[in-house]
Amino acid sequence: MEYGEWIRNEHDRGVDAEAIAQAALHGPILSFEGSTRTAALLEEVAAVLRVASEAIHVVGSARFGFCLRDGARFAPTYSDLDLAIVDNDLYARCGGAPQQVLGAARFPERDLPFKERASVRQAFDVLSRTVKDRYAYVSAAVFPDHAALVRAQAGRIRAYLGITTQESTILRTAAGPGGALDADFQRAVDAGLPRFSLPIAESSPGNASPWMVDNAAFQRAFGGNALRRGRLSALQQAFGDLAQVVDVQCCLVGGSFVDVANAAPNDLDTVVFYRARTEVRFEPGRALQRLTRKFLLDHIDMRFVPCDAEPWLLVKLTSYFTMLYQSRRPGTDDRNHGLVLLVPGSGPS
């Protein structure tokens, strides 16, 4: 069976994505052909997660033979065995983030309580080694009921078919200004912008410094008085000037400005990660040097890192400025707060 052709044929016949997803979940598992070991693996996964074996469904490229997200063909060298578990008790044990979309997948290796999570991760490592000739790793996502799994699979099928739905637009909007990411960032600011929000063993790039934010939420969080709003206005003007020379990708912001307890920060320290614009005829380095002096007049202390340079230079400069922004000058208090990763492509200008 060729799933890609079948999905398109079903769609052309007017079958909706949910019905296609439902049928696919009962169709053949292409990576299981000729193997009894992988079928037995599902029983072992059920035992590890304490669920019924019939609650486990194979999804992803292991079932379809290709990835619905990008069309990449299944390959034992780098493709996972993706499993979807339908079990409300396990879903509840996983907890998940408070702002998570209702019914969205949860992941035992990330969302279970710490001790249980570590045990499951170790068990999955052991199971993965037994089938490493057929899969890169065995991974599992949990859903509260079968309808939630079908919705998730239907969403992937729509994406594969290039269908944009109102629901997907709403979910994207929820991660924008005023949405879940905004709320997460504001909580981090209210907590003093810590370097880590969880113990080190439970930390990941998603729950630690630098805290990622868009332009609008950044201004809401740090524009607490007239002086600060003036600095933010100057930063927006600086972005406008930069747009004539380079394409700004993101900014690392640190120093006294991201300490909201400081009502009168001396300046706004930021490192701009940029790409050169091919249509600009003059050398950008010289223009950026001149703009740096101009920005300092408005207390914007801006440094620059080229994203199109050699990777080692990007790593070196990023590491240096991270350490610089988290250090303190002699005679000043220790700086224990983290940094902000500002993506200024949206929000007020």
Rosetta silent file (secondary structure, phi, psi, omega in degrees, C-alpha in Angstrom):
SEQUENCE: MEYGEWIRNEHDRGVDAEAIAQAALHGPILSFEGSTRTAALLEEVAAVLRVASEAIHVVGSARFGFCLRDGARFAPTYSDLDLAIVDNDLYARCGGAPQQVLGAARFPERDLPFKERASVRQAFDVLSRTVKDRYAYVSAAVFPDHAALVRAQAGRIRAYLGITTQESTILRTAAGPGGALDADFQRAVDAGLPRFSLPIAESSPGNASPWMVDNAAFQRAFGGNALRRGRLSALQQAFGDLAQVVDVQCCLVGGSFVDVANAAPNDLDTVVFYRARTEVRFEPGRALQRLTRKFLLDHIDMRFVPCDAEPWLLVKLTSYFTMLYQSRRPGTDDRNHGLVLLVPGSGPS
SCORE:     score description
SCORE:     0.000 S_00000001
   1 L     0.000  134.278  176.923    0.000    0.000    0.000 S_00000001
   2 L  -105.781  103.777 -171.745    1.274    3.478   -0.888 S_00000001
   3 H   -65.185  -37.459 -177.863   -0.175    5.759    1.774 S_00000001
   4 H   -58.997  -48.709  178.812    0.662    9.042    0.070 S_00000001
   5 H   -64.117  -41.753 -179.648   -1.311    8.187   -3.063 S_00000001
   6 H   -61.931  -44.731  179.965   -4.130    6.685   -0.982 S_00000001
   7 H   -59.713  -44.923 -178.727   -4.456    9.820    1.185 S_00000001
   8 H   -67.182  -38.601  178.184   -4.665   12.070   -1.877 S_00000001
   9 H   -64.417  -43.190  178.381   -7.167    9.782   -3.587 S_00000001
  10 H   -61.995  -43.052  178.236   -9.385    9.729   -0.499 S_00000001
  11 H   -62.018  -43.118  179.486   -9.194   13.508   -0.270 S_00000001
  12 H   -63.482  -27.776  178.478  -10.080   13.863   -3.960 S_00000001
  13 L   -80.178   -3.435  178.792  -13.125   11.651   -3.346 S_00000001
  14 L    92.917    9.429  177.992  -14.332   14.127   -0.710 S_00000001
  15 L   -75.574  131.740 -177.570  -13.386   12.068    2.362 S_00000001
  16 L   -77.514  165.095 -172.736  -12.570   14.416    5.253 S_00000001
  17 H   -62.712  -35.503  179.470   -9.241   14.304    7.095 S_00000001
  18 H   -63.771  -42.159  179.110  -10.736   12.760   10.251 S_00000001
  19 H   -67.103  -38.290  176.952  -12.141    9.820    8.311 S_00000001
  20 H   -62.959  -44.330  179.878   -8.829    9.353    6.483 S_00000001
  21 H   -62.397  -43.195  179.273   -6.988    9.410    9.822 S_00000001
  22 H   -59.910  -45.142 -179.759   -9.408    6.897   11.345 S_00000001
  23 H   -66.981  -39.016 -178.527   -8.967    4.499    8.437 S_00000001
  24 H   -64.057  -34.776 -179.849   -5.184    4.914    8.434 S_00000001
  25 L   -66.883  -16.153  176.836   -4.973    3.960   12.118 S_00000001
  26 L  -107.392    4.222  179.943   -6.497    0.602   11.171 S_00000001
  27 L   -86.094 -177.612 -178.962   -4.391    0.166    8.046 S_00000001
  28 L   -66.008  152.370  175.310   -1.115   -1.719    7.613 S_00000001
  29 L  -103.421  104.500 -168.593    2.055   -0.705    9.478 S_00000001
  30 H   -62.609  -36.248 -177.256    4.643   -0.605    6.716 S_00000001
  31 H   -76.692  -10.049  179.030    7.717   -0.848    8.945 S_00000001
  32 H   -85.813  -12.205 -175.613    6.325   -3.961   10.669 S_00000001
  33 L   -60.397  126.752  177.962    6.313   -6.021    7.479 S_00000001
  34 L    80.048   11.991 -178.686    8.529   -9.063    7.855 S_00000001
  35 L  -133.653  126.887  172.545    9.246   -8.475   11.547 S_00000001
  36 L   -94.950  -22.242 -177.731    7.790  -10.186   14.599 S_00000001
  37 H   -63.932  -42.322 -177.244   10.205   -8.456   16.999 S_00000001
  38 H   -70.211  -32.690  176.486    8.677   -5.014   16.552 S_00000001
  39 H   -65.319  -41.198  178.169    5.154   -6.337   17.119 S_00000001
  40 H   -66.076  -26.671  179.799    6.268   -7.900   20.402 S_00000001
  41 H   -59.450  -34.443 -178.444    7.822   -4.578   21.360 S_00000001
  42 H   -62.605  -34.599  176.663    4.378   -3.035   21.770 S_00000001
  43 H   -64.121  -39.621  179.812    3.604   -5.471   24.586 S_00000001
  44 H   -68.507  -38.446  176.480    6.775   -4.373   26.368 S_00000001
  45 H   -62.321  -42.871  178.790    5.875   -0.685   25.924 S_00000001
  46 H   -58.740  -40.430  179.810    2.437   -1.408   27.387 S_00000001
  47 H   -66.990  -40.597 -179.682    4.068   -2.985   30.436 S_00000001
  48 H   -63.341  -43.468 -175.447    6.423   -0.034   30.948 S_00000001
  49 H   -90.811   -4.405  179.167    3.611    2.534   30.738 S_00000001
  50 L    60.075   50.904  176.855    1.049    0.356   32.547 S_00000001
  51 L  -130.385  166.480  176.025   -1.525    0.534   29.767 S_00000001
  52 L   -73.284  145.211 -178.121   -3.400   -2.043   27.691 S_00000001
  53 H   -62.846  -31.143  179.761   -1.578   -3.156   24.551 S_00000001
  54 H   -72.389   -8.670  176.853   -4.609   -2.245   22.418 S_00000001
  55 H   -80.047   -6.750 -174.284   -4.185    1.366   23.605 S_00000001
  56 E  -100.777  130.172  179.153   -0.977    1.624   21.558 S_00000001
  57 E  -125.774  138.050  174.933   -1.040    2.787   17.930 S_00000001
  58 E   -86.516  130.424  179.649    1.868    3.118   15.515 S_00000001
  59 E  -130.127 -171.844  175.199    1.901    6.492   13.751 S_00000001
  60 L    69.756 -160.598 -175.311    4.353    8.599   11.777 S_00000001
  61 H   -66.455  -23.487  177.455    6.724    7.331    9.112 S_00000001
  62 H   -62.985  -33.135  176.596    6.854    3.893   10.753 S_00000001
  63 H   -86.326  -48.844 -169.951    3.202    3.404    9.690 S_00000001
  64 H   -84.609  -20.065 -175.486    3.008    5.470    6.509 S_00000001
  65 L    88.797   -5.431  176.628    6.456    4.843    5.088 S_00000001
  66 E  -157.031  162.946 -179.718    7.106    8.590    4.988 S_00000001
  67 L   -86.230  125.507  178.811    6.801   11.612    7.281 S_00000001
  68 L   -64.563  -25.831 -176.681    3.549   13.549    6.896 S_00000001
  69 L   -72.380  -47.065 -174.240    5.331   16.735    7.973 S_00000001
  70 L  -129.392    2.146  176.858    8.073   16.898    5.333 S_00000001
  71 L    80.306    1.301 -179.103    7.631   13.833    3.113 S_00000001
  72 L   -62.993  134.058 -179.182   10.937   12.232    4.175 S_00000001
  73 E   -70.952  149.121  175.896   10.912    8.489    3.531 S_00000001
  74 L   -62.459  134.596  177.859   11.166    6.071    6.438 S_00000001
  75 L  -142.934  125.014 -177.347   14.748    4.939    7.000 S_00000001
  76 L   -55.763  -26.230 -177.084   15.880    2.612    9.822 S_00000001
  77 L   -66.495  -39.476 -173.197   19.010    4.704   10.328 S_00000001
  78 L  -132.556    3.121 -179.697   17.257    7.875   11.468 S_00000001
  79 L   -95.795  135.728  177.761   13.473    7.257   11.686 S_00000001
  80 L   -81.223  162.010  164.060   11.810    6.676   15.049 S_00000001
  81 E   -92.596   99.545 -176.778    9.115    4.201   15.899 S_00000001
  82 E   -88.149  123.756 -178.665    6.455    6.765   16.860 S_00000001
  83 E  -115.581  140.488  173.958    3.755    5.419   19.146 S_00000001
  84 E  -113.675  124.828 -177.640    0.484    7.064   20.164 S_00000001
  85 E  -106.735  125.815  176.365   -0.987    5.888   23.470 S_00000001
  86 E  -104.625  101.748 -178.528   -4.703    6.366   24.152 S_00000001
  87 L  -160.694  113.965 -174.267   -5.144    6.178   27.904 S_00000001
  88 H   -67.932  -35.192 -179.915   -6.819    8.828   30.045 S_00000001
  89 H   -65.724  -45.795  177.846   -5.156    7.729   33.305 S_00000001
  90 H   -63.645  -39.333  179.062   -1.654    7.945   31.806 S_00000001
  91 H   -59.771  -43.767  179.555   -2.604   11.271   30.206 S_00000001
  92 H   -66.709  -38.386  178.673   -3.632   12.629   33.619 S_00000001
  93 H   -64.700  -31.059 -179.315   -0.414   11.335   35.227 S_00000001
  94 H   -69.892  -25.455  174.635    1.599   13.164   32.583 S_00000001
  95 L    76.556  -76.861 -178.522    0.132   16.483   33.719 S_00000001
  96 L    81.261  169.263 -179.597    1.370   18.727   30.931 S_00000001
  97 L   -72.171  145.994 -177.099    1.718   22.515   30.911 S_00000001
  98 L   -58.295  -34.538 -175.966   -1.199   24.513   32.398 S_00000001
  99 L   -90.552    7.200 -175.026   -1.788   26.456   29.166 S_00000001
 100 L   -63.023  142.204  177.551   -1.657   23.374   26.944 S_00000001
 101 L   -59.794  134.573 -177.972   -4.403   23.007   24.335 S_00000001
 102 L   -57.025  126.423  177.714   -7.075   20.592   25.593 S_00000001
 103 L    85.417   -3.360  179.317   -6.417   17.077   24.285 S_00000001
 104 L   -67.091  154.590 -176.803   -2.961   17.919   22.875 S_00000001
 105 L   -59.534  143.642  170.021   -0.345   15.186   23.081 S_00000001
 106 E  -120.179  160.038 -170.104    1.628   14.704   26.279 S_00000001
 107 L  -128.820  116.585 -175.625    4.929   12.878   26.524 S_00000001
 108 H   -54.768  -39.070 -177.227    5.814   10.425   29.331 S_00000001
 109 H   -71.536  -12.419  179.797    9.557   11.092   29.098 S_00000001
 110 H  -115.709  -36.266 -166.465    8.938   14.814   29.618 S_00000001
 111 H  -104.607  -13.126  175.536    5.620   15.249   31.431 S_00000001
 112 L   -69.592  160.427  172.584    5.445   12.474   34.042 S_00000001
 113 L   -52.834  151.194 -165.677    6.593   13.271   37.611 S_00000001
 114 H   -53.380  -50.833 -176.348   10.378   13.377   37.721 S_00000001
 115 H   -63.352  -43.320  179.477   11.170    9.967   39.246 S_00000001
 116 H   -67.681  -38.036  178.430    8.682    8.136   37.054 S_00000001
 117 H   -60.374  -44.876 -179.903    9.856   10.108   34.027 S_00000001
 118 H   -63.529  -38.808  179.135   13.460    9.068   34.594 S_00000001
 119 H   -65.795  -42.957  178.712   12.433    5.409   34.948 S_00000001
 120 H   -64.722  -41.926 -179.998   10.396    5.508   31.721 S_00000001
 121 H   -61.354  -42.139  178.978   13.225    7.187   29.838 S_00000001
 122 H   -64.473  -41.410  179.890   15.643    4.497   30.976 S_00000001
 123 H   -64.795  -39.582  178.702   13.195    1.745   29.976 S_00000001
 124 H   -68.013  -32.223  174.159   12.704    3.290   26.528 S_00000001
 125 H   -61.280  -44.916 -179.728   16.468    3.443   26.079 S_00000001
 126 H   -64.035  -46.402  179.547   16.659   -0.290   26.763 S_00000001
 127 H   -61.923  -39.991 -178.429   13.755   -1.068   24.416 S_00000001
 128 H   -64.025  -36.016  179.397   15.224    1.104   21.669 S_00000001
 129 H   -63.870  -29.684 -177.086   18.516   -0.779   21.779 S_00000001
 130 H   -74.076  -17.392 -179.379   16.686   -4.036   21.044 S_00000001
 131 L  -125.848   25.021 -174.761   15.339   -2.669   17.729 S_00000001
 132 L   -67.580  -13.957  175.001   18.109   -0.240   16.784 S_00000001
 133 L   -77.726  -13.039 -177.318   18.613   -2.085   13.495 S_00000001
 134 L  -116.855  -23.365 -177.573   15.069   -1.028   12.477 S_00000001
 135 L  -142.867  150.045  176.118   14.476    2.301   14.267 S_00000001
 136 L   -70.431  -38.811 -179.428   16.555    5.180   15.580 S_00000001
 137 L  -163.717  158.719  174.593   14.499    5.314   18.777 S_00000001
 138 E  -104.423  120.547 -178.158   11.138    4.298   20.237 S_00000001
 139 E  -128.691  156.226 -174.835    9.093    7.332   21.316 S_00000001
 140 E  -137.685  140.114  170.973    5.565    7.747   22.668 S_00000001
 141 E  -120.710  147.063 -174.724    2.904   10.465   22.825 S_00000001
 142 E  -116.957  138.370  177.956   -0.208   10.138   24.993 S_00000001
 143 E  -124.842  149.847 -176.563   -3.782   11.209   24.228 S_00000001
 144 L   -73.790  -26.148 -179.289   -6.776   11.234   26.598 S_00000001
 145 L  -157.423  170.518 -176.105   -9.121    9.474   24.163 S_00000001
 146 H   -65.368  -34.248  179.805   -9.306    8.116   20.643 S_00000001
 147 H   -61.236  -39.391  179.447  -11.015   11.261   19.332 S_00000001
 148 H   -65.391  -39.391  176.661   -8.018   13.384   20.397 S_00000001
 149 H   -63.339  -44.876 -179.816   -5.644   11.027   18.575 S_00000001
 150 H   -61.679  -42.158  178.379   -7.774   11.176   15.418 S_00000001
 151 H   -60.593  -42.517 -179.868   -7.838   14.976   15.575 S_00000001
 152 H   -64.071  -43.982  179.542   -4.053   15.091   15.886 S_00000001
 153 H   -67.015  -36.831  178.232   -3.582   12.698   12.960 S_00000001
 154 H   -64.151  -37.778  177.313   -6.134   14.615   10.892 S_00000001
 155 H   -61.888  -40.236  178.191   -4.196   17.807   11.507 S_00000001
 156 H   -68.042  -37.313  178.952   -1.025   16.189   10.166 S_00000001
 157 H   -66.496  -41.766  176.424   -2.906   14.877    7.140 S_00000001
 158 H   -60.296  -42.935  179.025   -4.298   18.342    6.409 S_00000001
 159 H   -61.974  -40.941  178.466   -0.798   19.779    6.641 S_00000001
 160 H   -62.069  -37.667 -179.917    0.442   17.081    4.255 S_00000001
 161 H   -82.540   -6.720 -179.751   -2.338   17.964    1.827 S_00000001
 162 L    78.966   24.759 -179.229   -1.636   21.683    2.208 S_00000001
 163 L   -93.470  126.932  174.910   -5.010   22.445    3.760 S_00000001
 164 L  -100.346  128.674 -178.659   -5.188   25.454    6.117 S_00000001
 165 L  -116.406  161.865  176.558   -8.026   25.335    8.626 S_00000001
 166 H   -60.920  -36.914 -178.626   -9.524   27.828   11.041 S_00000001
 167 H   -62.403  -44.634 -178.758   -8.483   25.570   13.903 S_00000001
 168 H   -65.539  -33.646  177.037   -4.811   25.617   12.880 S_00000001
 169 H   -64.894  -41.495  178.992   -4.967   29.415   12.600 S_00000001
 170 H   -63.353  -42.048 -179.016   -6.375   29.641   16.122 S_00000001
 171 H   -65.876  -38.234  177.266   -3.637   27.388   17.488 S_00000001
 172 H   -65.717  -40.010 -178.918   -0.928   29.494   15.835 S_00000001
 173 H   -64.661  -34.319 -178.794   -2.509   32.659   17.223 S_00000001
 174 H   -62.336  -22.168  179.282   -2.519   31.180   20.721 S_00000001
 175 L   -93.991    1.869 -178.502    1.276   31.140   20.640 S_00000001
 176 L   -95.875 -160.298 -178.527    1.506   34.775   19.569 S_00000001
 177 L   -54.928  129.733  179.901    1.076   38.035   21.493 S_00000001
 178 L    83.015   -3.806 -178.121   -1.282   37.537   24.430 S_00000001
 179 L   -96.573 -156.510 -173.227   -1.199   33.745   23.981 S_00000001
 180 H   -62.195  -44.493 -178.766    0.509   30.870   25.794 S_00000001
 181 H   -63.484  -39.305  177.454    4.080   31.923   24.990 S_00000001
 182 H   -59.585  -47.165 -179.068    3.304   35.473   26.130 S_00000001
 183 H   -62.839  -41.996  177.620    1.896   34.153   29.431 S_00000001
 184 H   -59.659  -43.851 -178.862    4.945   31.922   29.975 S_00000001
 185 H   -65.121  -43.974 -179.665    7.259   34.856   29.402 S_00000001
 186 H   -62.920  -36.962  176.309    5.370   37.148   31.762 S_00000001
 187 H   -62.015  -39.963  178.499    5.512   34.481   34.469 S_00000001
 188 H   -64.572  -41.491  177.972    9.290   34.317   34.004 S_00000001
 189 H   -62.980  -45.228 -179.168    9.546   38.118   34.283 S_00000001
 190 H   -62.652  -28.011  179.451    7.361   38.119   37.422 S_00000001
 191 L   -85.792    4.840  179.909    9.664   35.471   38.922 S_00000001
 192 L    92.107   17.275  179.854   12.694   37.723   38.373 S_00000001
 193 L    51.761   59.824 -176.222   13.694   36.270   35.001 S_00000001
 194 E   -66.985  157.090  176.491   15.538   33.295   36.539 S_00000001
 195 L   -68.808  -36.834  178.214   18.236   31.479   34.634 S_00000001
 196 E  -133.448  136.792  178.309   16.402   28.206   35.312 S_00000001
 197 L   -95.582  -13.024  179.925   12.752   27.740   36.235 S_00000001
 198 L  -130.941  165.760  172.928   13.165   24.087   37.254 S_00000001
 199 L   -54.191  152.311 -174.299   15.924   22.029   38.884 S_00000001
 200 H   -52.809  -41.519 -177.123   18.864   21.478   36.526 S_00000001
 201 H   -64.572  -21.124 -178.185   17.956   17.819   35.926 S_00000001
 202 H  -106.005    5.057 -175.182   14.515   18.870   34.675 S_00000001
 203 L   -85.457  153.980  176.738   15.615   21.876   32.636 S_00000001
 204 L  -148.826  168.193  177.655   15.540   22.243   28.866 S_00000001
 205 H   -57.363  -24.288 -177.969   16.001   25.142   26.415 S_00000001
 206 H   -78.717  -17.668 -177.602   12.232   25.649   26.492 S_00000001
 207 H  -124.793   30.111 -178.458   11.993   26.360   30.236 S_00000001
 208 E  -147.202  170.473  176.186   15.204   28.287   30.885 S_00000001
 209 L   -65.189  145.136    1.010   17.124   31.420   29.909 S_00000001
 210 L   -78.047  140.175 -176.535   17.267   32.985   27.399 S_00000001
 211 E   -83.731  122.065 -173.806   13.513   33.547   27.595 S_00000001
 212 E   -83.669  138.575 -176.446   11.994   33.844   24.148 S_00000001
 213 E  -155.560  154.422  174.712    9.520   36.628   23.434 S_00000001
 214 E   -92.460  176.613 -173.159    8.057   38.654   20.582 S_00000001
 215 H   -62.640  -43.773 -175.964    8.232   42.414   20.231 S_00000001
 216 H   -64.870  -47.212 -178.986    4.805   43.202   21.686 S_00000001
 217 H   -67.177  -33.598  177.239    5.223   41.114   24.854 S_00000001
 218 H   -61.110  -44.142 -179.439    8.738   42.477   25.349 S_00000001
 219 H   -69.225  -37.184  177.612    7.424   46.034   25.390 S_00000001
 220 H   -64.074  -39.280 -174.511    4.560   45.124   27.723 S_00000001
 221 H   -73.687  -34.601 -169.209    6.923   43.442   30.180 S_00000001
 222 H  -115.573    5.356  178.771    9.652   46.092   30.322 S_00000001
 223 L   -97.383   51.939 -171.400    7.888   49.412   29.635 S_00000001
 224 L   -76.996  -15.571  178.052    6.977   50.064   33.251 S_00000001
 225 L  -148.720  178.026 -174.742    7.760   53.814   33.371 S_00000001
 226 H   -63.245  -40.123  179.822    8.463   56.759   31.088 S_00000001
 227 H   -62.558  -45.918 -179.611   12.226   56.233   31.038 S_00000001
 228 H   -64.629  -41.361  179.001   11.869   52.581   30.096 S_00000001
 229 H   -64.198  -32.179  175.232    9.285   53.369   27.440 S_00000001
 230 H   -65.018  -41.882  177.227   11.708   55.897   26.015 S_00000001
 231 H   -62.560  -42.144 -179.389   14.397   53.235   25.745 S_00000001
 232 H   -66.333  -37.991  176.842   11.938   50.899   24.039 S_00000001
 233 H   -63.599  -40.985  177.486   10.900   53.593   21.595 S_00000001
 234 H   -64.244  -36.243  178.055   14.568   54.205   20.769 S_00000001
 235 H   -64.296  -41.267  178.517   15.033   50.467   20.221 S_00000001
 236 H   -63.898  -38.789  176.707   12.175   50.413   17.710 S_00000001
 237 H   -64.125  -38.118  178.064   13.727   53.348   15.871 S_00000001
 238 H   -63.168  -41.682  177.414   17.027   51.454   15.837 S_00000001
 239 H   -60.835  -38.607  177.613   15.324   48.437   14.267 S_00000001
 240 H   -62.697  -41.341  177.636   13.938   50.746   11.591 S_00000001
 241 H   -65.846  -41.878 -178.359   17.416   52.079   10.826 S_00000001
 242 H   -63.675  -34.305 -177.105   18.895   48.576   10.751 S_00000001
 243 L   -60.605  -20.422  178.315   16.265   47.382    8.270 S_00000001
 244 L   -80.553   -9.778 -174.296   17.871   49.633    5.659 S_00000001
 245 L  -120.129  -45.595 -174.713   21.157   47.769    6.022 S_00000001
 246 E  -138.621  169.659  172.382   20.602   44.184    7.276 S_00000001
 247 E  -100.737  113.812  179.421   17.856   41.689    8.100 S_00000001
 248 E   -75.809  127.632  179.575   17.514   41.340   11.871 S_00000001
 249 E   -94.504  -48.006  179.401   16.897   37.709   12.896 S_00000001
 250 E  -167.472  172.276 -178.104   16.717   37.992   16.688 S_00000001
 251 E  -138.564  139.407  172.966   18.271   39.834   19.619 S_00000001
 252 E   -99.531  119.989 -175.185   19.817   38.755   22.911 S_00000001
 253 E  -115.970  131.475  179.800   18.902   41.296   25.596 S_00000001
 254 E  -147.598 -157.812  177.577   20.537   41.440   29.024 S_00000001
 255 H    77.281 -161.226 -172.939   22.028   43.765   31.576 S_00000001
 256 H   -69.084  -22.984 -175.846   20.184   46.127   33.890 S_00000001
 257 H   -66.035  -33.952 -177.332   17.265   46.724   31.524 S_00000001
 258 H   -83.781    2.969  171.616   15.803   43.235   31.951 S_00000001
 259 L   -92.840   99.081 -173.909   15.775   43.696   35.733 S_00000001
 260 L   -66.275  -16.233  176.789   12.280   45.150   36.155 S_00000001
 261 L   -72.960  -16.166  179.644   13.115   46.156   39.738 S_00000001
 262 L   -89.349  104.956 -176.165   15.548   48.703   38.279 S_00000001
 263 L   -75.047  -19.940 -176.344   13.413   51.756   37.490 S_00000001
 264 L  -134.038   67.325  177.672   16.281   53.667   35.867 S_00000001
 265 L   -63.597  142.787 -177.853   18.552   51.323   33.877 S_00000001
 266 L   -61.813  -43.102 -178.238   21.550   53.100   32.374 S_00000001
 267 L  -157.066  178.501  177.529   21.003   51.668   28.925 S_00000001
 268 E  -111.398  111.095 -177.823   19.489   48.809   26.975 S_00000001
 269 E   -90.965  123.741  179.222   22.126   46.157   26.182 S_00000001
 270 E  -147.464  146.029  172.451   21.405   43.988   23.181 S_00000001
 271 E  -109.694  124.864 -179.203   23.195   41.781   20.683 S_00000001
 272 E   -99.681  124.687  174.068   21.600   41.739   17.243 S_00000001
 273 E   -95.126  122.823 -170.664   21.908   38.585   15.142 S_00000001
 274 E  -135.391  162.962  169.752   21.627   39.618   11.509 S_00000001
 275 E  -120.957  140.840  178.164   21.982   38.508    7.912 S_00000001
 276 E   -67.600  148.685  178.024   23.438   40.706    5.214 S_00000001
 277 L   -98.654  125.103 -174.188   21.044   41.919    2.509 S_00000001
 278 L   -64.994  -26.968 -177.000   22.203   41.038   -0.996 S_00000001
 279 L   -82.445  -10.445  178.586   20.658   44.147   -2.555 S_00000001
 280 L   -80.314  124.923 -170.907   22.607   46.503   -0.260 S_00000001
 281 L   -87.391  -23.173 -178.469   25.656   47.672   -2.198 S_00000001
 282 L   -93.361  162.804 -175.320   27.799   49.090    0.599 S_00000001
 283 L   -71.363  120.414 -172.917   29.760   47.105    3.186 S_00000001
 284 H   -66.095  -31.887 -176.691   27.414   46.449    6.164 S_00000001
 285 H   -58.294  -41.519 -179.979   30.131   46.334    8.814 S_00000001
 286 H   -68.446  -41.128  178.766   30.996   49.976    8.349 S_00000001
 287 H   -64.153  -40.299  179.761   27.359   51.057    8.357 S_00000001
 288 H   -66.010  -36.337  177.966   26.697   49.072   11.544 S_00000001
 289 H   -61.369  -43.338  178.644   29.703   50.686   13.217 S_00000001
 290 H   -67.260  -40.512  178.847   28.282   54.140   12.484 S_00000001
 291 H   -64.629  -34.186  178.793   24.804   53.134   13.617 S_00000001
 292 H   -57.214  -45.116  179.468   26.243   51.824   16.880 S_00000001
 293 H   -63.899  -39.746  179.824   27.503   55.314   17.747 S_00000001
 294 H   -63.948  -44.101 -177.393   24.126   56.795   16.794 S_00000001
 295 H   -65.070  -33.744 -179.243   22.183   54.307   18.948 S_00000001
 296 H   -62.496  -26.847  177.390   24.374   55.027   21.986 S_00000001
 297 L   -61.407  -27.503  178.065   23.093   58.606   21.965 S_00000001
 298 L  -104.873   20.073  176.476   19.700   57.143   22.935 S_00000001
 299 L    64.885   31.614  171.906   21.211   54.696   25.448 S_00000001
 300 E  -106.564  106.425 -178.517   20.889   51.661   23.164 S_00000001
 301 E   -93.897   96.946 -170.088   24.135   49.687   23.531 S_00000001
 302 E  -111.780  130.873  173.742   23.986   47.411   20.513 S_00000001
 303 E  -115.264  168.872 -172.752   26.485   44.770   19.390 S_00000001
 304 E  -135.538  141.145  175.909   26.255   42.618   16.278 S_00000001
 305 E  -130.817  120.282  179.103   26.696   38.948   15.353 S_00000001
 306 E   -77.998  123.943  179.410   26.494   37.863   11.674 S_00000001
 307 L   -73.802  -19.589 -178.677   24.373   34.731   11.241 S_00000001
 308 L   -96.926   18.042  174.986   25.972   34.006    7.867 S_00000001
 309 L   -85.823 -178.429  176.334   29.509   33.815    9.316 S_00000001
 310 L   -61.349  142.223 -177.910   31.396   30.614   10.118 S_00000001
 311 H   -55.379  -37.395 -178.121   29.552   28.536   12.765 S_00000001
 312 H   -63.942  -34.715  179.087   32.457   28.685   15.206 S_00000001
 313 H   -68.667  -40.058  177.570   32.339   32.491   15.158 S_00000001
 314 H   -60.946  -44.907  179.415   28.594   32.479   15.836 S_00000001
 315 H   -65.215  -45.484 -178.661   29.091   30.137   18.814 S_00000001
 316 H   -59.659  -49.824 -177.306   32.069   32.115   20.127 S_00000001
 317 H   -67.298  -40.728  178.802   30.339   35.491   19.999 S_00000001
 318 H   -62.691  -44.536  179.381   27.060   34.186   21.429 S_00000001
 319 H   -62.851  -41.677 -179.672   28.861   32.507   24.323 S_00000001
 320 H   -62.266  -49.538 -176.813   30.895   35.639   25.015 S_00000001
 321 H   -69.526  -30.036  174.463   27.929   38.000   25.120 S_00000001
 322 H   -61.865  -46.498  178.445   25.922   35.572   27.238 S_00000001
 323 H   -66.026  -39.854 -178.636   28.694   35.584   29.851 S_00000001
 324 H   -62.127  -45.861 -176.100   29.149   39.351   29.536 S_00000001
 325 H   -71.552  -17.029  179.146   25.470   40.134   30.106 S_00000001
 326 L  -104.274    7.094  176.830   25.328   37.888   33.153 S_00000001
 327 L   -96.661  174.300 -179.795   28.479   39.298   34.769 S_00000001
 328 L  -130.605  150.268  174.623   28.715   42.367   37.018 S_00000001
 329 L   -78.698  153.992  176.344   30.972   45.376   37.185 S_00000001
 330 L   -55.196  135.648  177.915   33.040   45.937   40.362 S_00000001
 331 L    88.860   -0.755  178.646   30.960   47.593   43.057 S_00000001
 332 L  -111.063  164.288 -179.616   27.604   46.415   41.716 S_00000001
 333 L   -69.917  154.461  174.103   25.282   43.677   42.941 S_00000001
 334 L   -58.223  142.714 -179.459   25.517   40.141   41.599 S_00000001
 335 L  -105.923  102.553 -174.450   23.403   39.679   38.498 S_00000001
 336 L  -101.361   -6.261 -177.856   21.455   36.455   38.926 S_00000001
 337 E   -79.902  163.900 -179.826   18.711   36.957   36.357 S_00000001
 338 L   -87.457 -160.803 -177.521   18.668   35.372   32.916 S_00000001
 339 L  -118.314  171.023  178.655   18.504   36.868   29.438 S_00000001
 340 E  -119.082  135.479  173.560   15.793   37.528   26.876 S_00000001
 341 E  -104.742  101.725 -175.031   15.742   36.236   23.292 S_00000001
 342 E   -93.457  124.457  173.635   13.742   38.861   21.423 S_00000001
 343 E  -107.361   99.314 -165.855   12.308   38.021   17.994 S_00000001
 344 L   -86.845   18.805 -175.506   11.269   41.479   16.830 S_00000001
 345 L   -74.419   -9.654 -179.610    9.383   40.560   13.670 S_00000001
 346 L  -136.414  168.919  179.934    5.942   41.249   15.199 S_00000001
 347 L    98.386 -179.599 -176.801    4.329   43.667   17.609 S_00000001
 348 L   -64.338  149.159  178.960    4.255   47.450   17.656 S_00000001
 349 L  -128.455    0.000    0.000    6.930   49.318   15.783 S_00000001
